[in-house]
C-alpha cells in the first residue's frame, strides 16, 4: 500500500513521462499474469480513513466489520506489517494485529526523509521466513508531500525538463511552482517504481517455485499536481485526489483472470474483499459481489465530495 500516488502520473497508465519503466518491464514479461486495473479509485482523500476502509471492507464501525489481518491470522497466516510511516493511529488500528511489526521511520509528518527502499530488506527477510502461509503488508510513503524527500538527492531526471508535459502545464496556465512540484512528484514516482518493482521481483523469486503466491499494489488516495487545478498536494475537492493505481499479480498456480477484469471500475474501500480472495479466505458474511476478481462482481459507484464525469476513464 502506497501513499499519494495518482495513476495519471504513471507511464504504466499512459503518462507521457517515463515514470514507471520497471513496472512496464514486468508487464511486458508477465503478460496476463499481471492485472492492471485501469479504473481504480479511492473514496477517501487522506490516509487514515482510507486504510480503515481497506482493512474493514468499507463497512461502518456500527456494522462490526471483520479486519483483514485478523481474518488472515484466524486462517493460519503469519502476518507482517512493515511501514515507512510513523503514525500512531495506523499502528493502533492495523499494525498491532500483525505478528511481526517493522517500522523503519520514526519521524512523523511530512518532514520524514526515510526512503521507501529501506523496507526492501524487511520484505526479503519476511519472504524467507519458513512459515507456510504469509501475509506481508508493506506500507510505503510513496509520493506523500514533500515530494522532494521521496527520492534520492540528485535523482530527478525531470528537473527543468522542457517536454510535452511541461508545455501542457504551461499552456493550461499552471504556475511555475506547480510545474516544479510536478517535476519533483514525477521523480518521486520514478523512485517509487523501483521500490514497488523490487517487491514484486522478490515475491516472484523467493520461495517454492510450485507454490501459490500473489501480490497486490494500490495507493491510499491520489494527489493533485496541476491536473485539474493550479494546486499541488492532497485534494478532496478534485478528482485527482481519488484516482489511484491498482495492480495484481498471481503466479501460474492461480486461475487466469476473467476477460475484461482489468477494465472493471474498482473501489479501494472494497479492496479487503479482493485481498481475501487472493488469500483464499472464505467466511460467513463474505460479499463476493464486491470482489473485483470474482465472477459475481457488481459495481456500485461511490459518493464522492467531488463530481466525477465517469468512473470508467
C-alpha positions as CSV (number, residue, x, y, z in Angstrom):
1,X,0.0,0.0,0.0
2,X,1.5,3.3,-1.0
3,X,0.6,6.9,-0.3
4,X,-0.4,9.8,-2.6
5,X,0.0,8.1,-6.0
6,X,-2.1,9.4,-8.8
7,X,-2.2,6.8,-11.7
8,X,-2.4,9.7,-14.2
9,X,1.4,10.2,-13.5
10,X,2.3,6.6,-14.2
11,X,3.6,5.6,-17.6
12,X,2.0,2.2,-16.9
13,X,-1.3,4.1,-17.2
14,X,-0.2,6.0,-20.3
15,X,1.5,9.1,-18.8
16,X,4.0,10.7,-21.2
17,X,6.9,10.8,-18.8
18,X,8.9,7.6,-18.2
19,X,7.9,7.3,-14.5
20,X,7.4,3.5,-14.4
21,X,9.9,1.7,-16.6
22,X,10.3,-1.2,-14.3
23,X,6.6,-1.9,-13.8
24,X,6.3,-1.7,-17.6
25,X,9.0,-4.2,-18.0
26,X,7.3,-6.6,-15.5
27,X,4.1,-6.2,-17.5
28,X,5.8,-7.0,-20.8
29,X,7.3,-10.1,-19.3
30,X,4.3,-11.3,-17.3
31,X,1.6,-10.5,-19.7
32,X,-1.9,-11.6,-18.5
33,X,-0.5,-12.8,-15.1
34,X,-0.1,-9.1,-14.2
35,X,-3.5,-7.4,-14.0
36,X,-3.6,-3.6,-14.3
37,X,-7.0,-2.2,-13.1
38,X,-7.4,0.8,-15.3
39,X,-10.2,2.4,-13.5
40,X,-9.3,2.3,-9.8
41,X,-10.5,4.9,-7.3
42,X,-10.1,5.7,-3.6
43,X,-13.2,7.0,-1.8
44,X,-11.0,8.9,0.7
45,X,-8.6,11.7,0.1
46,X,-6.4,11.1,3.2
47,X,-4.6,8.1,4.7
48,X,-6.2,7.1,8.0
49,X,-9.8,6.8,6.7
50,X,-8.6,5.1,3.5
51,X,-6.7,2.4,5.4
52,X,-9.6,1.9,7.8
53,X,-11.9,1.3,4.8
54,X,-9.4,-1.0,3.0
55,X,-8.9,-3.3,6.0
56,X,-12.5,-3.2,7.3
57,X,-14.1,-4.0,3.9
58,X,-15.6,-0.5,3.5
59,X,-18.1,-1.2,6.4
60,X,-19.0,1.3,9.1
61,X,-18.0,0.7,12.7
62,X,-21.6,0.0,13.8
63,X,-21.6,-2.9,11.3
64,X,-18.9,-4.5,13.3
65,X,-16.7,-5.4,10.4
66,X,-14.0,-8.0,10.3
67,X,-10.4,-6.9,9.8
68,X,-8.4,-8.5,7.0
69,X,-5.4,-9.1,9.3
70,X,-7.5,-10.7,12.0
71,X,-9.1,-13.0,9.4
72,X,-5.7,-13.9,7.9
73,X,-4.4,-14.9,11.4
74,X,-7.5,-16.9,12.1
75,X,-6.9,-18.7,8.8
76,X,-3.4,-19.7,9.8
77,X,-1.4,-16.9,8.2
78,X,1.7,-15.4,9.8
79,X,1.2,-11.6,9.4
80,X,3.8,-8.9,8.9
81,X,3.2,-5.2,9.0
82,X,6.2,-3.1,7.8
83,X,6.0,0.6,7.3
84,X,7.9,3.7,6.4
85,X,5.2,5.8,8.1
86,X,5.2,7.0,11.7
87,X,1.5,7.3,12.6
88,X,0.1,6.2,15.9
89,X,-3.4,5.8,14.6
90,X,-2.3,3.4,11.8
91,X,-0.3,1.4,14.3
92,X,-3.2,1.1,16.8
93,X,-5.8,0.3,14.2
94,X,-3.8,-2.1,11.9
95,X,-0.2,-2.8,12.7
96,X,-1.0,-4.1,16.3
97,X,-2.9,-7.0,14.7
98,X,0.2,-8.4,13.0
99,X,2.6,-11.0,14.4
100,X,5.7,-9.0,13.3
101,X,5.9,-5.2,13.1
102,X,8.7,-3.3,11.4
103,X,8.6,0.5,11.4
104,X,11.7,1.9,9.8
105,X,10.7,5.6,10.1
106,X,10.2,7.4,13.4
107,X,9.9,10.9,12.1
108,X,6.2,11.8,12.0
109,X,4.5,14.1,9.4
110,X,5.8,15.5,6.2
111,X,9.4,16.0,7.3
112,X,10.2,12.3,7.3
113,X,13.0,11.7,4.8
114,X,13.3,8.0,5.2
115,X,13.3,6.4,1.7
116,X,10.9,3.5,1.0
117,X,13.8,1.4,-0.2
118,X,14.7,0.9,3.5
119,X,11.9,-1.6,3.7
120,X,13.2,-4.0,1.0
121,X,15.5,-5.9,3.4
122,X,12.5,-6.4,5.6
123,X,10.4,-7.7,2.7
124,X,13.1,-10.2,1.8
125,X,13.5,-11.4,5.4
126,X,9.8,-12.0,5.7
127,X,9.6,-13.9,2.4
128,X,12.5,-16.1,3.5
129,X,10.7,-16.9,6.8
130,X,9.7,-20.7,6.9
131,X,6.1,-20.0,7.8
132,X,3.8,-21.9,5.3
133,X,1.3,-19.1,4.9
134,X,2.3,-15.5,5.0
135,X,0.6,-12.2,4.6
136,X,3.1,-9.3,4.3
137,X,1.7,-5.8,4.4
138,X,4.1,-3.1,3.2
139,X,3.1,0.5,3.8
140,X,5.1,3.0,1.7
141,X,5.4,6.7,1.8
142,X,5.1,6.8,-2.0
143,X,4.8,10.4,-3.1
144,X,3.5,11.9,0.1
145,X,4.4,15.6,0.3
146,X,7.0,16.8,0.5
147,X,7.8,15.3,-2.9
148,X,11.4,16.3,-2.9
149,X,12.0,14.0,0.2
150,X,10.7,10.9,-1.6
151,X,13.6,10.2,-3.9
152,X,17.4,10.2,-3.5
153,X,19.2,13.5,-3.8
154,X,20.2,14.3,-7.4
155,X,17.8,11.7,-8.8
156,X,15.4,14.0,-10.7
157,X,15.7,13.5,-14.5
158,X,12.6,15.7,-15.0
159,X,14.2,18.8,-13.3
160,X,13.8,21.8,-15.6
161,X,13.0,19.5,-18.5
162,X,11.0,21.2,-21.3
163,X,8.9,18.4,-22.6
164,X,5.3,17.8,-23.6
165,X,4.1,17.6,-20.0
166,X,5.8,20.8,-19.1
167,X,4.4,22.5,-22.2
168,X,0.9,21.3,-21.5
169,X,1.0,22.5,-17.9
170,X,2.2,25.9,-19.0
171,X,-0.5,26.1,-21.7
172,X,-3.1,25.3,-19.0
173,X,-1.9,28.3,-17.0
174,X,-0.2,26.3,-14.2
175,X,2.1,28.4,-12.1
176,X,5.9,27.9,-12.0
177,X,5.7,26.4,-8.5
178,X,3.1,23.8,-9.5
179,X,5.2,22.9,-12.6
180,X,8.2,22.5,-10.3
181,X,6.2,20.3,-7.9
182,X,5.1,18.2,-10.9
183,X,8.8,17.6,-11.7
184,X,9.5,16.5,-8.2
185,X,6.4,14.4,-8.0
186,X,7.3,12.5,-11.2
187,X,10.8,12.0,-9.8
188,X,9.2,10.5,-6.7
189,X,7.2,8.2,-8.9
190,X,10.3,7.1,-10.7
191,X,12.0,6.1,-7.4
192,X,8.7,4.6,-6.3
193,X,8.6,2.4,-9.4
194,X,12.0,1.0,-8.4
195,X,10.8,0.1,-4.9
196,X,7.4,-1.4,-5.9
197,X,9.0,-3.4,-8.7
198,X,11.6,-4.8,-6.3
199,X,8.8,-6.0,-4.0
200,X,7.2,-7.8,-7.0
201,X,10.5,-9.3,-8.1
202,X,11.2,-10.6,-4.5
203,X,7.7,-12.2,-4.3
204,X,8.2,-13.8,-7.7
205,X,11.6,-15.3,-7.0
206,X,11.8,-16.2,-3.3
207,X,10.2,-19.5,-2.1
208,X,8.9,-22.7,-3.7
209,X,8.6,-22.4,-7.5
210,X,5.4,-24.5,-7.4
211,X,3.7,-22.7,-4.5
212,X,0.9,-20.2,-4.9
213,X,1.8,-16.6,-4.4
214,X,0.1,-13.3,-5.1
215,X,1.0,-9.6,-4.9
216,X,-1.3,-6.6,-4.8
217,X,-0.3,-2.9,-5.1
218,X,-2.6,0.1,-4.6
219,X,-2.5,3.7,-3.3
220,X,-4.5,5.0,-0.3
221,X,-5.5,8.1,-2.3
222,X,-4.4,10.3,-5.2
223,X,-2.8,13.7,-5.5
224,X,-3.4,16.9,-7.3
225,X,-0.3,18.2,-9.1
226,X,-1.7,20.6,-11.6
227,X,-4.1,18.1,-13.2
228,X,-7.4,19.8,-12.6
229,X,-6.4,23.0,-10.8
230,X,-3.4,25.2,-10.0
231,X,-2.6,23.2,-6.8
232,X,-0.2,20.6,-5.6
233,X,-1.0,18.3,-2.7
234,X,-3.8,16.4,-1.1
235,X,-7.1,17.3,-2.8
236,X,-10.5,16.3,-1.5
237,X,-12.1,18.8,-4.0
238,X,-10.8,17.4,-7.3
239,X,-11.0,14.0,-8.9
240,X,-7.2,13.8,-8.9
241,X,-7.4,13.3,-5.1
242,X,-9.1,9.9,-5.7
243,X,-7.5,8.5,-8.9
244,X,-5.2,5.7,-7.8
245,X,-3.3,2.7,-9.4
246,X,-4.2,-0.9,-8.6
247,X,-2.1,-3.8,-9.9
248,X,-2.5,-7.5,-9.1
249,X,-0.1,-10.4,-9.9
250,X,-0.7,-14.1,-9.2
251,X,1.6,-16.8,-10.4
252,X,0.7,-19.7,-12.7
253,X,-0.6,-21.7,-9.8
254,X,-3.7,-19.4,-9.8
255,X,-6.6,-19.5,-12.2
256,X,-6.4,-17.0,-15.1
257,X,-8.3,-13.6,-14.8
258,X,-11.6,-13.4,-16.4
259,X,-11.8,-11.4,-19.6
260,X,-12.4,-7.7,-19.1
261,X,-11.4,-7.8,-15.4
262,X,-8.8,-5.0,-15.9
263,X,-11.4,-2.7,-17.3
264,X,-13.8,-3.0,-14.3
265,X,-14.0,0.1,-12.1
266,X,-12.5,-0.6,-8.7
267,X,-13.0,0.9,-5.3
268,X,-10.2,0.9,-2.7
269,X,-12.7,0.7,0.1
270,X,-13.7,-2.7,-1.3
271,X,-10.1,-3.8,-1.5
272,X,-10.5,-6.1,1.5
273,X,-12.8,-8.4,-0.4
274,X,-10.2,-8.8,-3.2
275,X,-7.4,-9.3,-0.7
276,X,-9.4,-12.1,1.0
277,X,-9.8,-13.7,-2.4
278,X,-6.1,-13.5,-3.0
279,X,-5.6,-15.2,0.4
280,X,-8.2,-17.9,-0.5
281,X,-10.2,-17.0,2.7
282,X,-13.9,-17.7,2.9
283,X,-16.2,-16.9,5.8
284,X,-19.8,-16.2,6.7
285,X,-20.6,-12.7,5.5
286,X,-18.2,-12.8,2.6
287,X,-19.6,-10.4,0.0
288,X,-18.4,-11.9,-3.3
289,X,-20.2,-9.2,-5.3
290,X,-17.5,-6.7,-4.1
291,X,-14.5,-8.8,-5.0
292,X,-13.1,-7.2,-8.2
293,X,-11.7,-10.6,-9.3
294,X,-15.0,-12.5,-8.8
295,X,-17.5,-13.6,-11.4
296,X,-20.3,-12.0,-9.5
297,X,-18.7,-8.6,-9.1
298,X,-21.3,-5.8,-9.1
299,X,-20.0,-2.2,-9.4
300,X,-21.7,0.5,-7.3
301,X,-20.4,4.0,-7.8
302,X,-19.2,5.7,-4.6
303,X,-20.5,9.0,-3.5
304,X,-17.5,11.4,-3.5
305,X,-17.4,15.0,-2.4
306,X,-16.4,16.0,-6.0
307,X,-18.2,15.4,-9.3
308,X,-16.7,12.7,-11.4
309,X,-17.7,12.6,-15.1
310,X,-17.1,8.8,-15.3
311,X,-15.6,6.1,-13.1
312,X,-14.6,4.2,-16.2
313,X,-11.8,6.5,-17.6
